[in-house]
Amino acid sequence: MKRMTMYAVGMALMGLSLVSCSTSSGEKQNTVAVMGTGTVKAQPDMAQINVSFAHTASTTQEAKKLADQTLKAITKILQEEKIDIKNLKTTALSYQADYEYRNGRRVLLGQSAQQNVEITVRNIVKVGGRLSTLLDKLAAISNVELNEISFDIDQKTELFKKSRELAYRKAHEKAEQYAALCGRKLGKVVTVVENSGGEVSSALLSNRANVEYKANDMATVPTGQNEISTDVQVVFSLK
């Protein structure tokens, strides 16, 4: 019981340290600590497409040759759509035996070559229909799966600046209110600590092997909006 009482007293003292309304001249610290959150939204202007493909053949060399041909077909499409090859990145590559189970027995089907690549497509807003055209062409390649399509904002510097400004303004507004409630005036900033919330994408598309695209099925791809958010804690002095 004594421990519980001491804990409660400790928590109360901690709370008083965040907002101090005391005017006692003997106190060294008179501060108010507040949190502010700033959020801005913007339409994504780039997309990242995760593509995978796998081929099985009697030998690893033959399976690899088939996978290389698929990669060449993807590269050719990117060239046609004027997408720089540097925006194509391999994220996974494996060569292994391919099995299946028949009547409880594992049967060797051959050797498999599997590859995952990521394609970054920029300027999807300025160049209308660019993304949907690319998806149609990729989906037409045999054995290709479009696993996931995520959307992002290419240049976020100004958006983060705006979110920080909004976060600080909200923190300042709160601090002024607390100071007035205490019958005090707001002083200088003591500390500023940022906890960046990063960005939250509200748009995500996915496709599996059993889903087939048809021409013009995705003439327009809804990308939604992304949120850029910043959390900041500001400590002000009180006069």
Secondary structure, DSSP 8 states (H G I E B T S, - for coil): -HHHHHHHHHHHHHHHHHB-----TT-S--EEEEEEEEEEEE---EEEEEEEEEEEESSHHHHHHHHHHHHHHHHHHHHHTT--GGGEEEEEEEEEEEEEEETTEEEEEEEEEEEEEEEEEE-TTTSTTHHHHHHHHHHTSTTEEEEEEEEE-S--HHHHHHHHHHHHHHHHHHHHHHHHHTT--EEEEEEEEEEEEEEEE--EEE--TT----TTTTSS-----EEEEEEEEEEEEE-
